[in-house]
């Protein structure tokens, strides 16, 4: 786990997983693969819903499912 991460309650992070800088992991998630920098992760099959780039400016086009 890197810097400035917010991890919700009851989150399970499996061994060997890397969580990037400035990430938010929603409560109740099971994180089983690496999470890139500046990501928000929800509990629906670990969807990554948004990246933020350039000092807080949001890039809505970077949605992954």
Backbone as XML, in Angstrom:
<?xml version="1.0"?>
<chain id="A" units="angstrom">
  <residue number="1" name="UNK">
    <atom name="N" x="0.859" y="-1.163" z="0.000"/>
    <atom name="CA" x="0.000" y="0.000" z="0.000"/>
    <atom name="C" x="0.904" y="1.224" z="0.000"/>
  </residue>
  <residue number="2" name="UNK">
    <atom name="N" x="0.569" y="2.127" z="-0.896"/>
    <atom name="CA" x="1.390" y="3.322" z="-1.029"/>
    <atom name="C" x="0.775" y="4.495" z="-0.268"/>
  </residue>
  <residue number="3" name="UNK">
    <atom name="N" x="1.138" y="5.705" z="-0.624"/>
    <atom name="CA" x="0.776" y="6.902" z="0.141"/>
    <atom name="C" x="-0.639" y="7.387" z="-0.156"/>
  </residue>
  <residue number="4" name="UNK">
    <atom name="N" x="-1.244" y="8.008" z="0.850"/>
    <atom name="CA" x="-2.526" y="8.704" z="0.745"/>
    <atom name="C" x="-3.663" y="7.802" z="0.278"/>
  </residue>
  <residue number="5" name="UNK">
    <atom name="N" x="-3.802" y="6.637" z="0.900"/>
    <atom name="CA" x="-4.883" y="5.706" z="0.559"/>
    <atom name="C" x="-5.936" y="5.724" z="1.656"/>
  </residue>
  <residue number="6" name="UNK">
    <atom name="N" x="-7.191" y="5.640" z="1.251"/>
    <atom name="CA" x="-8.296" y="5.523" z="2.193"/>
    <atom name="C" x="-8.891" y="4.142" z="1.994"/>
  </residue>
  <residue number="7" name="UNK">
    <atom name="N" x="-8.914" y="3.356" z="3.073"/>
    <atom name="CA" x="-9.412" y="1.992" z="3.015"/>
    <atom name="C" x="-10.634" y="1.912" z="3.921"/>
  </residue>
  <residue number="8" name="UNK">
    <atom name="N" x="-11.779" y="1.496" z="3.363"/>
    <atom name="CA" x="-13.015" y="1.380" z="4.131"/>
    <atom name="C" x="-12.971" y="0.215" z="5.107"/>
  </residue>
  <residue number="9" name="UNK">
    <atom name="N" x="-13.997" y="0.135" z="5.939"/>
    <atom name="CA" x="-14.062" y="-0.943" z="6.930"/>
    <atom name="C" x="-14.355" y="-2.279" z="6.255"/>
  </residue>
  <residue number="10" name="UNK">
    <atom name="N" x="-13.908" y="-3.336" z="6.884"/>
    <atom name="CA" x="-14.117" y="-4.716" z="6.422"/>
    <atom name="C" x="-13.551" y="-4.983" z="5.037"/>
  </residue>
  <residue number="11" name="UNK">
    <atom name="N" x="-12.493" y="-4.292" z="4.662"/>
    <atom name="CA" x="-11.815" y="-4.551" z="3.391"/>
    <atom name="C" x="-10.802" y="-5.671" z="3.602"/>
  </residue>
  <residue number="12" name="UNK">
    <atom name="N" x="-10.757" y="-6.613" z="2.652"/>
    <atom name="CA" x="-9.763" y="-7.681" z="2.671"/>
    <atom name="C" x="-8.820" y="-7.445" z="1.500"/>
  </residue>
  <residue number="13" name="UNK">
    <atom name="N" x="-7.521" y="-7.324" z="1.792"/>
    <atom name="CA" x="-6.506" y="-7.133" z="0.763"/>
    <atom name="C" x="-5.645" y="-8.389" z="0.764"/>
  </residue>
  <residue number="14" name="UNK">
    <atom name="N" x="-5.688" y="-9.123" z="-0.344"/>
    <atom name="CA" x="-4.970" y="-10.385" z="-0.417"/>
    <atom name="C" x="-3.462" y="-10.174" z="-0.539"/>
  </residue>
  <residue number="15" name="UNK">
    <atom name="N" x="-2.720" y="-11.174" z="-0.128"/>
    <atom name="CA" x="-1.263" y="-11.135" z="-0.135"/>
    <atom name="C" x="-0.739" y="-10.882" z="-1.545"/>
  </residue>
  <residue number="16" name="UNK">
    <atom name="N" x="0.250" y="-9.996" z="-1.662"/>
    <atom name="CA" x="0.895" y="-9.712" z="-2.932"/>
    <atom name="C" x="0.245" y="-8.602" z="-3.741"/>
  </residue>
  <residue number="17" name="UNK">
    <atom name="N" x="-0.886" y="-8.065" z="-3.284"/>
    <atom name="CA" x="-1.584" y="-7.007" z="-4.007"/>
    <atom name="C" x="-0.938" y="-5.660" z="-3.675"/>
  </residue>
  <residue number="18" name="UNK">
    <atom name="N" x="-0.769" y="-4.826" z="-4.697"/>
    <atom name="CA" x="-0.236" y="-3.476" z="-4.515"/>
    <atom name="C" x="-1.357" y="-2.471" z="-4.740"/>
  </residue>
  <residue number="19" name="UNK">
    <atom name="N" x="-1.514" y="-1.559" z="-3.807"/>
    <atom name="CA" x="-2.488" y="-0.480" z="-3.927"/>
    <atom name="C" x="-1.704" y="0.800" z="-4.154"/>
  </residue>
  <residue number="20" name="UNK">
    <atom name="N" x="-1.982" y="1.477" z="-5.258"/>
    <atom name="CA" x="-1.222" y="2.662" z="-5.662"/>
    <atom name="C" x="-1.484" y="3.879" z="-4.790"/>
  </residue>
  <residue number="21" name="UNK">
    <atom name="N" x="-0.820" y="4.951" z="-5.118"/>
    <atom name="CA" x="-0.973" y="6.226" z="-4.417"/>
    <atom name="C" x="-2.362" y="6.806" z="-4.637"/>
  </residue>
  <residue number="22" name="UNK">
    <atom name="N" x="-2.876" y="7.511" z="-3.634"/>
    <atom name="CA" x="-4.117" y="8.292" z="-3.735"/>
    <atom name="C" x="-5.326" y="7.455" z="-4.121"/>
  </residue>
  <residue number="23" name="UNK">
    <atom name="N" x="-5.485" y="6.290" z="-3.518"/>
    <atom name="CA" x="-6.605" y="5.398" z="-3.845"/>
    <atom name="C" x="-7.639" y="5.395" z="-2.737"/>
  </residue>
  <residue number="24" name="UNK">
    <atom name="N" x="-8.877" y="5.118" z="-3.131"/>
    <atom name="CA" x="-9.970" y="4.935" z="-2.184"/>
    <atom name="C" x="-10.558" y="3.552" z="-2.455"/>
  </residue>
  <residue number="25" name="UNK">
    <atom name="N" x="-10.651" y="2.726" z="-1.400"/>
    <atom name="CA" x="-11.236" y="1.398" z="-1.511"/>
    <atom name="C" x="-12.507" y="1.397" z="-0.667"/>
  </residue>
  <residue number="26" name="UNK">
    <atom name="N" x="-13.648" y="1.133" z="-1.298"/>
    <atom name="CA" x="-14.942" y="1.149" z="-0.621"/>
    <atom name="C" x="-15.030" y="0.034" z="0.424"/>
  </residue>
  <residue number="27" name="UNK">
    <atom name="N" x="-15.805" y="0.268" z="1.462"/>
    <atom name="CA" x="-15.993" y="-0.699" z="2.546"/>
    <atom name="C" x="-16.497" y="-2.031" z="1.999"/>
  </residue>
  <residue number="28" name="UNK">
    <atom name="N" x="-15.971" y="-3.120" z="2.569"/>
    <atom name="CA" x="-16.438" y="-4.455" z="2.235"/>
    <atom name="C" x="-15.810" y="-5.081" z="1.009"/>
  </residue>
  <residue number="29" name="UNK">
    <atom name="N" x="-14.887" y="-4.413" z="0.349"/>
    <atom name="CA" x="-14.261" y="-4.963" z="-0.864"/>
    <atom name="C" x="-13.274" y="-6.075" z="-0.520"/>
  </residue>
  <residue number="30" name="UNK">
    <atom name="N" x="-13.119" y="-6.994" z="-1.456"/>
    <atom name="CA" x="-12.030" y="-7.959" z="-1.422"/>
    <atom name="C" x="-11.130" y="-7.590" z="-2.597"/>
  </residue>
  <residue number="31" name="UNK">
    <atom name="N" x="-9.941" y="-7.106" z="-2.287"/>
    <atom name="CA" x="-9.020" y="-6.639" z="-3.323"/>
    <atom name="C" x="-8.079" y="-7.795" z="-3.652"/>
  </residue>
  <residue number="32" name="UNK">
    <atom name="N" x="-8.207" y="-8.338" z="-4.871"/>
    <atom name="CA" x="-7.439" y="-9.521" z="-5.258"/>
    <atom name="C" x="-6.486" y="-9.257" z="-6.413"/>
  </residue>
  <residue number="33" name="UNK">
    <atom name="N" x="-6.476" y="-8.015" z="-6.945"/>
    <atom name="CA" x="-5.503" y="-7.661" z="-7.977"/>
    <atom name="C" x="-5.028" y="-6.239" z="-7.730"/>
  </residue>
  <residue number="34" name="UNK">
    <atom name="N" x="-3.909" y="-5.890" z="-8.355"/>
    <atom name="CA" x="-3.300" y="-4.579" z="-8.137"/>
    <atom name="C" x="-4.246" y="-3.446" z="-8.524"/>
  </residue>
  <residue number="35" name="UNK">
    <atom name="N" x="-4.159" y="-2.356" z="-7.757"/>
    <atom name="CA" x="-4.971" y="-1.166" z="-8.001"/>
    <atom name="C" x="-4.027" y="-0.049" z="-8.407"/>
  </residue>
  <residue number="36" name="UNK">
    <atom name="N" x="-4.217" y="0.547" z="-9.618"/>
    <atom name="CA" x="-3.316" y="1.610" z="-10.062"/>
    <atom name="C" x="-3.472" y="2.891" z="-9.240"/>
  </residue>
  <residue number="37" name="UNK">
    <atom name="N" x="-2.507" y="3.771" z="-9.371"/>
    <atom name="CA" x="-2.555" y="5.077" z="-8.701"/>
    <atom name="C" x="-3.838" y="5.823" z="-9.060"/>
  </residue>
  <residue number="38" name="UNK">
    <atom name="N" x="-4.313" y="6.648" z="-8.117"/>
    <atom name="CA" x="-5.428" y="7.573" z="-8.338"/>
    <atom name="C" x="-6.724" y="6.877" z="-8.719"/>
  </residue>
  <residue number="39" name="UNK">
    <atom name="N" x="-7.040" y="5.783" z="-8.043"/>
    <atom name="CA" x="-8.234" y="5.002" z="-8.382"/>
    <atom name="C" x="-9.229" y="4.966" z="-7.232"/>
  </residue>
  <residue number="40" name="UNK">
    <atom name="N" x="-10.490" y="4.771" z="-7.589"/>
    <atom name="CA" x="-11.554" y="4.515" z="-6.626"/>
    <atom name="C" x="-12.110" y="3.132" z="-6.964"/>
  </residue>
  <residue number="41" name="UNK">
    <atom name="N" x="-12.197" y="2.250" z="-5.978"/>
    <atom name="CA" x="-12.651" y="0.881" z="-6.220"/>
    <atom name="C" x="-13.926" y="0.626" z="-5.436"/>
  </residue>
  <residue number="42" name="UNK">
    <atom name="N" x="-14.940" y="0.089" z="-6.142"/>
    <atom name="CA" x="-16.222" y="-0.263" z="-5.526"/>
    <atom name="C" x="-16.291" y="-1.771" z="-5.303"/>
  </residue>
  <residue number="43" name="UNK">
    <atom name="N" x="-17.334" y="-2.202" z="-4.636"/>
    <atom name="CA" x="-17.477" y="-3.595" z="-4.273"/>
    <atom name="C" x="-18.228" y="-4.434" z="-5.304"/>
  </residue>
  <residue number="44" name="UNK">
    <atom name="N" x="-18.420" y="-3.973" z="-6.502"/>
    <atom name="CA" x="-19.107" y="-4.754" z="-7.523"/>
    <atom name="C" x="-18.069" y="-5.409" z="-8.413"/>
  </residue>
  <residue number="45" name="UNK">
    <atom name="N" x="-17.599" y="-6.563" z="-8.005"/>
    <atom name="CA" x="-16.550" y="-7.311" z="-8.699"/>
    <atom name="C" x="-15.312" y="-6.462" z="-8.928"/>
  </residue>
  <residue number="46" name="UNK">
    <atom name="N" x="-15.011" y="-5.665" z="-7.966"/>
    <atom name="CA" x="-13.823" y="-4.811" z="-7.938"/>
    <atom name="C" x="-13.730" y="-3.921" z="-9.164"/>
  </residue>
  <residue number="47" name="UNK">
    <atom name="N" x="-14.804" y="-3.246" z="-9.507"/>
    <atom name="CA" x="-14.771" y="-2.282" z="-10.600"/>
    <atom name="C" x="-13.985" y="-1.058" z="-10.174"/>
  </residue>
  <residue number="48" name="UNK">
    <atom name="N" x="-13.155" y="-0.616" z="-11.065"/>
    <atom name="CA" x="-12.427" y="0.618" z="-10.842"/>
    <atom name="C" x="-13.247" y="1.692" z="-11.530"/>
  </residue>
  <residue number="49" name="UNK">
    <atom name="N" x="-13.761" y="2.671" z="-10.785"/>
    <atom name="CA" x="-14.748" y="3.556" z="-11.367"/>
    <atom name="C" x="-14.200" y="4.880" z="-11.872"/>
  </residue>
  <residue number="50" name="UNK">
    <atom name="N" x="-13.033" y="5.294" z="-11.408"/>
    <atom name="CA" x="-12.581" y="6.619" z="-11.828"/>
    <atom name="C" x="-11.096" y="6.780" z="-11.552"/>
  </residue>
  <residue number="51" name="UNK">
    <atom name="N" x="-10.414" y="7.463" z="-12.452"/>
    <atom name="CA" x="-9.049" y="7.912" z="-12.223"/>
    <atom name="C" x="-9.084" y="9.417" z="-12.014"/>
  </residue>
  <residue number="52" name="UNK">
    <atom name="N" x="-8.143" y="9.928" z="-11.252"/>
    <atom name="CA" x="-7.944" y="11.371" z="-11.204"/>
    <atom name="C" x="-6.520" y="11.639" z="-11.666"/>
  </residue>
  <residue number="53" name="UNK">
    <atom name="N" x="-6.345" y="12.669" z="-12.443"/>
    <atom name="CA" x="-5.038" y="13.017" z="-12.995"/>
    <atom name="C" x="-4.781" y="14.509" z="-12.810"/>
  </residue>
  <residue number="54" name="UNK">
    <atom name="N" x="-3.548" y="14.887" z="-12.945"/>
    <atom name="CA" x="-3.147" y="16.299" z="-12.962"/>
    <atom name="C" x="-3.633" y="17.076" z="-11.740"/>
  </residue>
  <residue number="55" name="UNK">
    <atom name="N" x="-3.210" y="16.638" z="-10.569"/>
    <atom name="CA" x="-3.472" y="17.342" z="-9.317"/>
    <atom name="C" x="-4.954" y="17.544" z="-9.047"/>
  </residue>
  <residue number="56" name="UNK">
    <atom name="N" x="-5.725" y="16.476" z="-9.152"/>
    <atom name="CA" x="-7.118" y="16.540" z="-8.755"/>
    <atom name="C" x="-8.111" y="16.779" z="-9.863"/>
  </residue>
  <residue number="57" name="UNK">
    <atom name="N" x="-7.678" y="17.106" z="-11.072"/>
    <atom name="CA" x="-8.625" y="17.265" z="-12.173"/>
    <atom name="C" x="-9.097" y="15.880" z="-12.586"/>
  </residue>
  <residue number="58" name="UNK">
    <atom name="N" x="-10.397" y="15.675" z="-12.660"/>
    <atom name="CA" x="-10.945" y="14.358" z="-12.945"/>
    <atom name="C" x="-10.984" y="14.087" z="-14.441"/>
  </residue>
  <residue number="59" name="UNK">
    <atom name="N" x="-10.695" y="12.848" z="-14.780"/>
    <atom name="CA" x="-10.768" y="12.397" z="-16.168"/>
    <atom name="C" x="-11.856" y="11.344" z="-16.233"/>
  </residue>
  <residue number="60" name="UNK">
    <atom name="N" x="-13.044" y="11.721" z="-16.622"/>
    <atom name="CA" x="-14.208" y="10.830" z="-16.646"/>
    <atom name="C" x="-14.084" y="9.762" z="-17.730"/>
  </residue>
  <residue number="61" name="UNK">
    <atom name="N" x="-13.172" y="9.918" z="-18.676"/>
    <atom name="CA" x="-13.039" y="8.968" z="-19.770"/>
    <atom name="C" x="-12.304" y="7.700" z="-19.370"/>
  </residue>
  <residue number="62" name="UNK">
    <atom name="N" x="-11.708" y="7.663" z="-18.190"/>
    <atom name="CA" x="-10.917" y="6.520" z="-17.783"/>
    <atom name="C" x="-11.722" y="5.555" z="-16.927"/>
  </residue>
  <residue number="63" name="UNK">
    <atom name="N" x="-12.868" y="5.143" z="-17.390"/>
    <atom name="CA" x="-13.723" y="4.220" z="-16.643"/>
    <atom name="C" x="-13.413" y="2.800" z="-17.096"/>
  </residue>
  <residue number="64" name="UNK">
    <atom name="N" x="-13.180" y="1.904" z="-16.137"/>
    <atom name="CA" x="-12.890" y="0.503" z="-16.436"/>
    <atom name="C" x="-13.948" y="-0.383" z="-15.820"/>
  </residue>
  <residue number="65" name="UNK">
    <atom name="N" x="-14.333" y="-1.421" z="-16.514"/>
    <atom name="CA" x="-15.288" y="-2.392" z="-15.994"/>
    <atom name="C" x="-14.807" y="-3.776" z="-16.286"/>
  </residue>
</chain>
